[in-house]
Amino acid sequence: MSPRTGRPKTDNPKDIQLKIRADRQTIDDLEYCCKKKAMTKSDVIRLGIQKVKEEVDEKE
């Protein structure tokens, strides 16, 4: 038998898609951050959510 092909399974699959509406300035800011940090748009957004969650947790 041949070995399994395809991408390996992950413990935390990212199988949910999210669609947002944004103005031009927000998109420009996102792209700027992506270039400066060498990250994908999804990674920058995830990082932003984590930072806001940390702020919320600190206030509680």
N, C-alpha and C positions, 0 to 999 in steps of 0.2 A: 504494500500500500504506500502511496505517496504521503508525505507529511502534509499537515493542514496548511492551507494557504490563507492569505488575508491578514488583516490587522489583528494583533493580539487583543484579547479581552481585557477590559479595565475594571478596576473596583468602583470607579465613579464615572459611569458613562455620561456624556453630555448630549442627551437625546431630546432635550426640550429646546425648541426654537422660540425666540422672542423678537417681536417686531416693534420698533419704536418710531415715533415721529419726532424729527428734530429740525431746528433751523440751521442755516448755513454756518453760523458762527460756532455752534456746538459741534458740528461735523468737522469744521476746520480745527477746532481745539482737540478733538479726538484724534484726528490724523497727525497733528503736531506731536501729541503725546506718544503715539505709536512710533513715530520716527525717532524721537529722542530716547525712548526707552527700549527700542527694538523689540516691540511686542505687537501682538495682533490686536485688532479692535476688541475682540471678545475678551482677551486677557486684560486689557486696560479697563474695560467695563466691569469685569469680575473684581479686579483690584479696587476699583472705586466703590463698589458695593460693600466689600469687606471693610474699607476704611470708614464708611458711613455707619456700618453696623458696630464697629468698635466705638465710635463716638456715642452712639445711642446707648450701648451697654455701659459706658462710663457714667452717663448721666443718671442711670437707674440706681 
